[in-house]
Amino acid sequence: MSNLISFTSNFADNSTEAGFQFTFFCDTCREGYKTRFTESTTYKKKKFFKGLGDVISAVASIAGQNSLGSTLERGTNAISAKFTGMSPEWHKEHEAAFELAQNDAKGHFKRCPKCNKWACDSCWNEQEGLCIKDAPRANVEIAAAKSQKMVKDIEEAAAATPVFSGKIESKQTICFKCGKPSGEGKFCNNCGASLELPKCPACGKPSQQGARFCGECGAKF
C-alpha cells in the first residue's frame, strides 16, 4: 500500500483505478486545491487487452474456432484480474502521481515562516510575508473594529433614549352614585349600582354617568 505524506496538514485522495487526483487543503481556512486528473497507464493497458480479447473471441466464434477464442478470452480475463484491487504497478504510479500533484499544489500555497503552516492566497498577508493568523491584515482589522464600535454606540444610544414619557399612575373607577371605588365589574362593589354608561334617548350614543346633556347631540336627559 502507498504511504502518502502531504506537505499540508490535510489532503484528500480522489484517485480511482482509472487515474489519480488529489486535493490539498489550506492549514488556515481548510479551503482545498484539487489537482488535475492523470490517467493510469496500467488502467489503459487493462482496457486495451480486454477490448482485444473481446474482438478475438468474437472473430473466433464467427469462424467456428471456439477453442482458440476461449483460450485467448481466459488469458484476457487473467490480465484484467491482475489489475483488480490496485496492483503494485498501480501503486507505483500512484506514488509518482502524488509527488507530481504536490509539486503542482505547492505553487498555490505559501509556508508561513513563523508557524510553518501552509496558507492559500486568501489566508496570506503579502505585505508582511506571514499568514493572516500571525499577521492579520490591518485594513480588515480596522474595518471590523469600526463595525463593532458602531454596533456598541448604537446599543448605548438606544439604552439611553427614553421610550415612554407619560406618567405612570393607577386609576380607579368611582361609582357615580355612592362615590366610592366601584371595582372592575358591571356593578358597584359597594352599592350595587349599574356601571354601564347610559345611552342618549335621542341619538343612542353612550354618555357619562350623571351627565345632564348628551355629548354627541346635546339632547337633555
Sine and cosine of phi, psi and omega as CSV:
sin_phi,cos_phi,sin_psi,cos_psi,sin_omega,cos_omega
0.00,0.00,0.51,-0.86,0.00,-1.00
-0.98,0.21,0.63,-0.78,0.05,-1.00
-0.92,-0.40,1.00,-0.03,-0.11,-0.99
-1.00,-0.06,0.76,-0.65,0.02,-1.00
-0.86,-0.51,0.89,-0.45,-0.07,-1.00
-1.00,0.08,0.45,-0.89,0.06,-1.00
-0.96,0.26,-0.42,0.91,0.11,-0.99
-1.00,-0.03,0.19,-0.98,-0.04,-1.00
-0.97,0.26,-0.24,0.97,-0.04,-1.00
-0.49,-0.87,0.65,-0.76,0.07,-1.00
-0.49,-0.87,0.30,-0.95,0.02,-1.00
-0.86,-0.52,0.71,-0.71,0.03,-1.00
-0.99,-0.13,0.95,-0.31,-0.03,-1.00
-0.99,-0.13,0.26,0.97,-0.07,-1.00
-0.94,0.35,0.47,-0.88,0.10,-1.00
-0.75,-0.66,-0.03,-1.00,0.05,-1.00
-0.88,0.47,-0.48,0.87,-0.06,-1.00
-0.98,0.20,-0.37,0.93,-0.04,-1.00
0.09,-1.00,-0.19,-0.98,-0.20,-0.98
-0.77,-0.63,0.67,-0.74,0.05,-1.00
-0.36,-0.93,0.59,-0.81,-0.08,-1.00
-0.66,-0.75,0.45,-0.89,0.08,-1.00
-0.83,-0.55,0.82,-0.57,0.02,-1.00
-0.95,-0.31,0.71,-0.71,-0.13,-0.99
-0.95,-0.31,0.60,-0.80,0.07,-1.00
-0.90,0.44,0.68,-0.73,0.00,-1.00
-0.95,0.31,-0.21,0.98,-0.04,-1.00
-0.98,-0.19,-0.85,0.53,-0.08,-1.00
-0.98,-0.18,-0.18,0.98,0.01,-1.00
0.93,0.36,0.25,0.97,0.15,-0.99
-0.96,0.29,0.58,-0.82,-0.13,-0.99
-0.94,-0.34,0.44,-0.90,0.14,-0.99
-0.89,-0.45,0.86,-0.51,-0.02,-1.00
-0.99,-0.14,0.80,-0.60,0.01,-1.00
-0.98,0.22,0.25,-0.97,-0.02,-1.00
-0.95,0.31,0.40,-0.91,-0.04,-1.00
-0.99,0.16,0.73,-0.68,0.04,-1.00
-0.89,-0.46,0.84,-0.54,-0.05,-1.00
-0.96,0.27,0.61,-0.79,0.01,-1.00
-0.98,0.21,0.75,-0.66,0.02,-1.00
-0.94,0.33,-0.55,0.83,0.05,-1.00
-0.91,0.41,-0.58,0.82,0.03,-1.00
-0.93,0.38,-0.63,0.78,0.03,-1.00
-0.90,0.43,-0.66,0.75,0.04,-1.00
-0.90,0.43,-0.63,0.77,0.00,-1.00
-0.87,0.48,-0.70,0.72,0.03,-1.00
-0.91,0.41,-0.59,0.80,-0.02,-1.00
-0.90,0.43,-0.76,0.65,-0.04,-1.00
-0.92,0.39,-0.57,0.82,0.04,-1.00
-0.91,0.41,-0.69,0.72,0.02,-1.00
-0.91,0.42,-0.62,0.79,0.02,-1.00
-0.91,0.42,-0.66,0.75,0.02,-1.00
-0.90,0.43,-0.64,0.77,0.02,-1.00
-0.91,0.42,-0.64,0.77,0.00,-1.00
-0.91,0.41,-0.73,0.68,-0.02,-1.00
-0.90,0.43,-0.62,0.78,0.01,-1.00
-0.90,0.44,-0.64,0.77,0.01,-1.00
-0.92,0.39,-0.67,0.74,0.01,-1.00
-0.91,0.42,-0.68,0.73,0.00,-1.00
-0.90,0.43,-0.60,0.80,0.00,-1.00
-0.91,0.40,-0.64,0.77,0.01,-1.00
-0.92,0.40,-0.62,0.79,-0.04,-1.00
-0.99,0.17,-0.10,0.99,-0.01,-1.00
1.00,0.07,0.14,0.99,-0.01,-1.00
-0.98,-0.17,0.92,0.39,-0.07,-1.00
-0.92,0.40,-0.52,0.86,-0.04,-1.00
-0.91,0.41,-0.67,0.74,0.01,-1.00
-0.91,0.41,-0.67,0.74,0.00,-1.00
-0.89,0.46,-0.67,0.74,-0.02,-1.00
-0.90,0.43,-0.64,0.76,-0.01,-1.00
-0.90,0.44,-0.73,0.69,-0.01,-1.00
-0.92,0.40,-0.59,0.81,-0.01,-1.00
-0.92,0.40,-0.64,0.77,0.04,-1.00
-0.90,0.44,-0.60,0.80,0.04,-1.00
-0.91,0.42,-0.64,0.77,0.03,-1.00
-0.90,0.43,-0.67,0.75,0.03,-1.00
-0.89,0.46,-0.60,0.80,0.01,-1.00
-0.91,0.41,-0.64,0.77,0.04,-1.00
-0.90,0.43,-0.67,0.75,0.02,-1.00
-0.89,0.46,-0.66,0.76,0.00,-1.00
-0.91,0.42,-0.46,0.89,-0.01,-1.00
-0.89,0.46,-0.55,0.84,-0.04,-1.00
-0.99,-0.10,-0.03,1.00,0.05,-1.00
-0.96,0.28,0.70,-0.71,-0.02,-1.00
0.99,0.14,0.40,0.92,0.07,-1.00
0.88,0.47,0.99,-0.15,-0.05,-1.00
-0.96,0.26,0.21,-0.98,0.09,-1.00
-0.85,0.53,-0.59,0.81,0.05,-1.00
-0.89,0.46,-0.66,0.75,0.03,-1.00
-0.89,0.46,-0.67,0.74,-0.01,-1.00
-0.91,0.42,-0.57,0.82,0.08,-1.00
-0.90,0.43,-0.69,0.73,0.07,-1.00
-0.88,0.47,-0.63,0.78,-0.03,-1.00
-0.88,0.48,-0.73,0.68,0.00,-1.00
-0.91,0.41,-0.65,0.76,0.02,-1.00
-0.91,0.40,-0.66,0.75,0.02,-1.00
-0.91,0.41,-0.57,0.82,0.02,-1.00
-0.91,0.42,-0.65,0.76,0.02,-1.00
-0.91,0.42,-0.67,0.74,0.03,-1.00
-0.91,0.42,-0.63,0.77,0.01,-1.00
-0.91,0.42,-0.63,0.77,0.03,-1.00
-0.89,0.45,-0.68,0.73,0.02,-1.00
-0.88,0.48,-0.61,0.79,0.05,-1.00
-0.93,0.37,-0.71,0.70,-0.07,-1.00
-0.93,0.37,-0.54,0.84,-0.02,-1.00
-0.87,0.50,-0.44,0.90,0.05,-1.00
-0.94,0.35,-0.21,0.98,-0.02,-1.00
-0.95,-0.30,0.10,1.00,0.02,-1.00
-0.74,-0.67,0.36,-0.93,0.08,-1.00
-0.76,-0.65,0.63,-0.78,-0.03,-1.00
-1.00,-0.08,0.81,-0.58,-0.01,-1.00
-0.96,0.29,0.81,-0.59,-0.02,-1.00
-0.95,0.33,-0.23,0.97,-0.01,-1.00
-1.00,-0.01,-0.79,0.61,-0.05,-1.00
-0.98,-0.18,-0.14,0.99,0.02,-1.00
0.90,0.43,0.33,0.94,0.05,-1.00
-1.00,-0.09,0.41,-0.91,-0.02,-1.00
-1.00,-0.10,0.78,-0.62,-0.06,-1.00
-0.86,-0.51,0.57,-0.82,0.09,-1.00
-0.98,0.20,0.06,-1.00,-0.04,-1.00
-0.88,0.48,-0.56,0.83,-0.02,-1.00
-0.94,0.35,-0.43,0.90,-0.04,-1.00
-0.96,-0.27,0.35,0.94,-0.05,-1.00
-0.88,-0.47,0.77,-0.64,0.07,-1.00
-1.00,-0.02,0.99,-0.17,-0.10,-1.00
-0.90,0.44,-0.59,0.81,-0.04,-1.00
-0.93,0.37,-0.61,0.80,-0.05,-1.00
-1.00,-0.08,-0.30,0.96,-0.03,-1.00
0.95,0.32,0.52,0.86,0.00,-1.00
-0.66,-0.75,0.27,-0.96,0.09,-1.00
-0.95,0.31,0.33,-0.94,-0.10,-1.00
-0.94,0.33,-0.27,0.96,0.09,-1.00
-0.96,0.29,-0.61,0.79,0.02,-1.00
-1.00,0.04,-0.41,0.91,0.00,-1.00
-0.60,-0.80,0.99,0.16,0.01,-1.00
-0.86,0.51,0.53,-0.85,0.02,-1.00
-0.94,0.33,0.79,-0.62,-0.10,-1.00
-0.88,0.48,-0.70,0.72,-0.05,-1.00
-0.90,0.43,-0.58,0.81,0.02,-1.00
-0.93,0.36,-0.68,0.73,-0.01,-1.00
-0.92,0.40,-0.63,0.78,0.02,-1.00
-0.90,0.43,-0.71,0.70,0.02,-1.00
-0.88,0.47,-0.66,0.75,0.01,-1.00
-0.92,0.40,-0.66,0.75,0.01,-1.00
-0.91,0.42,-0.65,0.76,0.02,-1.00
-0.90,0.44,-0.65,0.76,0.01,-1.00
-0.91,0.42,-0.67,0.74,0.03,-1.00
-0.90,0.44,-0.66,0.75,0.03,-1.00
-0.91,0.41,-0.62,0.78,0.02,-1.00
-0.89,0.46,-0.70,0.71,0.02,-1.00
-0.89,0.46,-0.65,0.76,0.01,-1.00
-0.90,0.43,-0.67,0.74,0.02,-1.00
-0.90,0.44,-0.64,0.76,0.02,-1.00
-0.90,0.44,-0.68,0.74,-0.01,-1.00
-0.91,0.40,-0.65,0.76,0.02,-1.00
-0.92,0.39,-0.65,0.76,0.02,-1.00
-0.91,0.41,-0.63,0.77,0.03,-1.00
-0.92,0.40,-0.61,0.79,0.01,-1.00
-0.92,0.38,-0.51,0.86,-0.03,-1.00
-1.00,0.02,-0.10,1.00,-0.03,-1.00
-1.00,0.05,0.84,-0.55,0.05,-1.00
-0.94,0.34,0.76,-0.65,-0.03,-1.00
-0.99,-0.13,-0.64,0.77,-0.02,-1.00
-0.92,-0.39,0.85,-0.53,-0.04,-1.00
-0.94,-0.33,-0.05,1.00,-0.01,-1.00
-0.99,0.17,0.09,-1.00,0.01,-1.00
-1.00,0.01,0.62,-0.78,0.04,-1.00
-0.98,-0.17,0.94,-0.35,-0.02,-1.00
-0.59,-0.80,0.46,-0.89,-0.02,-1.00
-1.00,-0.07,0.78,-0.63,0.00,-1.00
-0.92,-0.40,0.61,-0.79,0.04,-1.00
-0.84,-0.54,0.53,-0.85,0.06,-1.00
-1.00,0.10,0.81,-0.59,-0.02,-1.00
-0.98,-0.19,0.77,-0.64,0.02,-1.00
-0.91,0.41,0.77,-0.63,-0.02,-1.00
-0.94,0.35,-0.32,0.95,-0.09,-1.00
-1.00,-0.03,-0.77,0.64,-0.03,-1.00
-0.98,-0.19,-0.22,0.97,0.05,-1.00
0.97,0.23,0.22,0.98,0.01,-1.00
-0.95,-0.31,0.33,-0.95,0.06,-1.00
-0.83,0.56,0.77,-0.64,-0.14,-0.99
-0.99,-0.11,-0.21,0.98,-0.07,-1.00
1.00,0.05,-0.27,-0.96,-0.10,-1.00
-0.92,-0.38,0.15,0.99,0.01,-1.00
-1.00,0.06,-0.18,-0.98,0.02,-1.00
-1.00,0.08,-0.23,0.97,-0.02,-1.00
-0.77,-0.64,0.47,-0.88,-0.02,-1.00
-0.91,0.41,0.70,-0.71,0.00,-1.00
-0.94,0.34,-0.30,0.95,-0.08,-1.00
-0.99,-0.17,-0.74,0.67,-0.07,-1.00
-0.93,-0.37,-0.20,0.98,0.02,-1.00
0.99,0.13,0.11,0.99,0.00,-1.00
-0.92,0.39,0.54,-0.84,0.03,-1.00
-0.93,0.36,0.67,-0.74,-0.01,-1.00
-0.98,-0.19,0.07,1.00,0.02,-1.00
-0.95,0.33,0.61,-0.79,-0.01,-1.00
-0.95,0.31,0.73,-0.68,0.02,-1.00
-0.94,0.34,0.53,-0.85,0.01,-1.00
-0.98,-0.20,0.60,-0.80,0.01,-1.00
-0.92,0.38,0.78,-0.62,0.01,-1.00
-0.92,0.38,-0.30,0.96,-0.05,-1.00
-1.00,0.02,-0.76,0.64,-0.08,-1.00
-0.93,-0.36,-0.22,0.97,0.05,-1.00
0.99,0.14,0.08,1.00,0.01,-1.00
-0.99,0.15,0.57,-0.82,0.04,-1.00
-0.95,0.32,0.57,-0.82,0.01,-1.00
-0.76,-0.65,0.24,-0.97,0.00,-1.00
-0.94,0.35,0.48,-0.88,0.05,-1.00
-0.90,0.43,0.70,-0.71,0.03,-1.00
1.00,0.08,-0.04,1.00,0.00,-1.00
-0.95,0.32,0.56,-0.83,-0.02,-1.00
-0.99,-0.11,-0.37,0.93,-0.01,-1.00
-0.74,-0.67,0.50,-0.87,0.04,-1.00
-0.95,0.33,0.72,-0.70,0.01,-1.00
-0.96,0.27,-0.22,0.98,-0.04,-1.00
-0.99,-0.13,-0.80,0.61,-0.08,-1.00
-0.94,-0.35,-0.18,0.98,0.04,-1.00
0.99,0.12,0.10,0.99,0.00,-1.00
-0.91,0.41,0.56,-0.83,-0.01,-1.00
-1.00,0.09,0.72,-0.70,0.04,-1.00
-0.99,0.14,0.00,0.00,0.00,0.00
